[in-house]
Amino acid sequence: QILYPRKRFFDEIVEVLRDSGRVVPLYNDKHFSYRWDWAKEMYDITRTLKIPFMAGSSVPLAFRQPNLEIPLGSRIDEMLVVHGGGPDAYDFHALEVLQSLAETRHGAEHGVKSVQCLTGDAIWKAAEAKLWNPALVEVALRPELGEKAADWRKSMGSAYLIIVRYRDGFIAPALSIPGNRWAAAVKIKGQPVTGCNFDIGPWINRNLFKALTNAIQTMIVTGKLPYPIERTLLTTGMTEGVCRSRTDVGREWMTPYLDIKYRPTDFSSYRENGDSWKVLTDKEPEPKGIAPLGTLQP
């Protein structure tokens, strides 16, 4: 895990708020902390002090191609998320995408029972145990790759699989295979399986933040969150649990502390709908970026 000092920054900010006698909206990049006890403390403090507190990933706000709308309260038979990043940081993004979809299921959300990270033969044994459905991978990748999606098994050399077991019995997997992508497949009861590519827009990941910054700005102005902060509290604990399972050779990591309940909301108005990419296309040259030391990158 990357030990980002978010908790230290948070504590220093809260000290200023306490001294000033007033609060202001606060955004925390990605998950709260790499430690669950610190993450829960951050959440509890914001509730006690009534700080408008937002966190999370930009990916759930990405342009969905084709448009995948899951009405709240849907009876979801099965689902799968596919991502192409590495452990920890990209796991968090994948789990945020997964949770943003899973929370729409009937009766959700009541928390997570356990998480597990599997590699090698254990991935296929989990498929035999019906913990995940490999057929959903091609469905998820087809919007991006077309016919090439059928060859996804050729990329399984460095793959790993995350299994999330929810307290209500629902099971949701996230598969990591090489490639800069975010995709999902969802089977709603009585409907065919639907695949979706979370399009990051031109210039690789650079424009993925447009919808997120709009949501942050709206939160700062109105004090209202685009979606429940409990989603990211839950994915924070899930991410830490996945790291623990990975270092424990794939053991199922029990998460009784993730007894987190919340009501999901419709956040579709905050999502990128594709109009931005009609103005800003792949033909536009990418502007120079800023390196950490302040020098311009080519």
N, C-alpha and C positions, 0 to 999 in steps of 0.2 A: 504494500500500500504506500501511496505517496502521502506523507504526513503534513498535509497543508495546515497552516496554523489558523484555521478559521475560528476555532473556539477562542483563541487568544485575542484575535481581532474583535470577535463578538463581545467578549468580556470588557475590553477597553471601550467599545462603543456604548455598552450598557452603563458603564461607570459614568460616562459623560451625560447620558440621558438621566440617570438618577440625580446627578449633581445639578443639572439644569431644571429639574422638576417638570420636564415634559418629554414626550416621545415623538419620534418621527418614523415614517415607514422605512423598513430595512430589507434589502435584498441580499441573499447569501448564495453565491455561485455554487451550483450543483448540490451535492449532499451536505448535510450539516457538519459532520465531523467523521474522522476515521474511527472514532471510539463511540460505541453506543451510549455509554453513560453520559458522555459529554453532549452528545446529540440530544438526548432526552432532557438534559438540564437546559440546553438552549431553548428547546420547545417550551418547557415549563415556565421559564423566565418571560418569554414573549407573551404567554397567556396571562401570567400574573400582572405584568406591567401594561398589558393591552397594547403591545407593539404590533402594528401591521407588519407581518413577517412573511416574505415570499422567498422561495428557493426552487431549485430544480433544474431540469435539463431543457435545452432548446428543441430537442428532436421531436417530442410530442406535438410541437407547434408547426412542424414542417409540412410542406405541401404533399398531400396524400394522392398518389396516382396508382390506380383510379381512386376516386373519392370513396373512402371507407367510413361510413357513418353507422355507428352502433347505438341505437336508442337506449337510453337509460332503462335498466330493468330487463334487458334482453336475456333470454335463456341461451347461454353460450355452451355448446357441446364441447368444443376444443379450440385451442388457439396455439400459435407459435410465433416467436419473434426471432429474426435472423439479423445478426450484426457482424461486422468485420473488423472490429477493433481488438485491443488487447485487454488483459485483466485489469480489474479495479476501475479505472476511469471510464473505459468504454462499457464495462459491465454495468456501471451506474446508469449510463444513457439507455442501454438496452432494457434495464429493469424499469426505468421511468416510462419508456414506450410500452412495455408489457403491462405495467400497472395502470397506465392511462386507458388501456383497452380493457383489462380485466375488471377494473372498478365499475364498468358499465353493466356487469352481469347481474342477474336477478338476485336480490338480497344482499348485495355487496355494499359496504366493505366492512369485514369483521377481523381482518388481520391474517398473519401468516404463521403457519405451524412450524415449517422448517424450510431450509434451502440446502441445495447440494450442487457440487461442481464435479462433473465427470469427464474423464478423458479416455481415449483409446477404446478397448473392447467394452469398457463399462458403458459407453454411450449406446452401443448396439444391444447390450443386455437390458438396458433401460427401455429400449424400444420393444424388445420381446416381452417385457413386463408391462407393456401398455402405458408407460409413463410419458411417452411422447410418440407422435406419429410422423415418421420420416416423409410420408407422402405430402405433408403440408409444406415441406421445404421448397419443393419445385413450385408450388402454388404461390408461395410468398415471393420467390425470386423472378417469376415469369414477367411481371410488369416491367422490371428493369432489364432482364437479360433475354427475354423472348425464348426461342427454342433452346438457347444455350443453358437455360435453367435446368434442363434435364441432366446436365453433366455435373451437378453440384457435388456428387460423391467423390469426384476427382480431387476436390479441395479439402478433404477431411483429414489430411495428414497432421495438421497442427490444430485441429478443431477441438473445442470443448463445449460441454452442454451444461447449462444451469437448469435445475429443476426447482420450481417454487411450489410448495404444497400449502394451500390455504387452509385456514381453520374450518371453513365450511365444506371441505373435501375437494374443491376444485384444484386442478393441477395445471400449471402453465410452464412451458419450457422456453428457454432462450438459447439458440445455437450460435456459436461464434465460428465463422469460417472466413478465410482471408478475403479482403476486399473492403473498400470504403463504402459501406452501405448500411441502410436500416430498412428492414422489411418485416411484414407480418402476414399471417394467414389466420382467418377467423371463420369458424363454422357456427352459425346461429341455428338453433333448432328449427327444422323445417325449411331451411334455405341451403343452397349450395355453398361450398367453401369459397371465400373471397380472399384474394391476395392483394397486397398493397405495398407500394414503394414509398418510403418517406423521402421525397426528393429534397436534396440539400441546396439546389439552385446552382447557379454558375460559381466558378472560382472555388471549387471544392467545398470546404466547410465555412468559408468566410461569410457567406450570406445567410447561413442558417440562423444567425442571431437576430435578423431583422424583426421577425415576429415576436421573439422573446423580449427584445428591448422595448418594443411597443407595449407589451404586457406589463413590463416593469414600470415604464413611464405612467401608464394608466393607473397602476397600483399606487404609485407615489402621489399622483394628483388626487385620486379618489379615496385612497385608503382601503379599497376593496380588492380582494384577491381574485385572480382569474380562475383559480381552482383551489381546492382545499390544501392547506399546508401539510395536512396529515399524510397526503400522498407521498411527499418527499421524506417525511419522518419515517414512513414505512420502508421506502426504497433505500434510505440510509442504513437502516438495520439489516435489510436484505443484502446490501452490498458488503457490509462487514461480515455477515454470516457466510457469504460466498467465498470471501478471502480465507476465512477460517476453515471452511470445508476443503478448499483447494490445498492448503498447507497440511491438512490432515488426510491427504490421499483420498479425497472423494467421500469422506464419511458424511452422512446426513447430519446437518447441524440444526439442532432443535432451537426454536426461537419463541419460547413461551412469553418473552417480554414484548413480542410484536403483536400483542392483543390490542390492536389499534382499530377503532371503529370510526367511520366517517361517511358522510353522504356525498357521493360524487356530484359534480355539476356539469352542465353543458358549456364547454369552453370553445366551441367551434368558431365563435366570432373572433377569437384571438389568433386562430390558426392562419397560416399562409394559404391563400386560395389559388395562387398561380398568377394573379394579375401582375405581381412585381416582375415576374420573369418574362412578361410580354414587353416590358419597358427595358429591363436589364437582361440581355440575352448572352449566350455563350460567345457571341461575336464581339462583345465589348471587351477591350483589353483590361486585364486586372491591374488596378493601381498598385503602386509600391506600398509595401507594408512597413511597419515599424518594428525593428529588432529590440530585444530587451535592453540593450545598451544605448538605444536611441538612434542608431544609424539606420538609414533606409536600406531595405532589402530590395534586390532586383525583382 
